[in-house]
Amino acid sequence: TTAPLRNVTKSITRFTKATRMSVRKLNTELKKVNNTINSIGRGLPMIGALSVGGLFMGGKSAIQKFAEREALEKTITFVSGSDAAKNLAFIRKNSDDLAVSLRASYQGFSTFASAMLGSTFTMEDTRNMFSEVSTALRVFGVDSQGTQSVFKAMGQMVSKGKIQAQELRTQLAEVLPGTQKHLADSMGKAMTKIDKLLQNGSISAEKYLR
């Protein structure tokens, strides 16, 4: 009777050891899971903060863009005089038709129209030139920065009353290839002659732009 009892005792002991090992393994796994949950819990405030921060920055950016647009509209209204409503509607339509940034269109028109003040160009001339140049820029795939550079150069030409090499070569020709050749062809002169005229400031901006 002793041997069978001893065998049963050994079996119980083995079972107990196996059970304890299983429990220890289970506890270890549970600790790992608990640590993971705690880590996620600690991270949630940070994620929330980042989300709120992202929303705040996004809202701030939207407010800045709105303020910039409002400032541009006020500038356009000021330089446009009685044509303010007509010009704003024209810019929006031009932007939609060409599928270009309204902000870039506002900036370009604002720069160009401001330079036109005091010249012999009418507001209708300004709109027509803006439309033609905007279309050309869209065809060439010029970005917003390039667009602004072109209208700035054109505005400088009008303000100075003449076309100089700086505006033509460094601002226009870099964005619109063949600008200088177009000028030479329109005046019926050789490129070498155009170079001299540009250096001397002998080309009238109003004559060229018309």
Beta strands, then each sheet from edge to edge (+ up, - down):
strand 1: 162-163
strand 2: 203-204
sheet 1: 1+ 2-
end
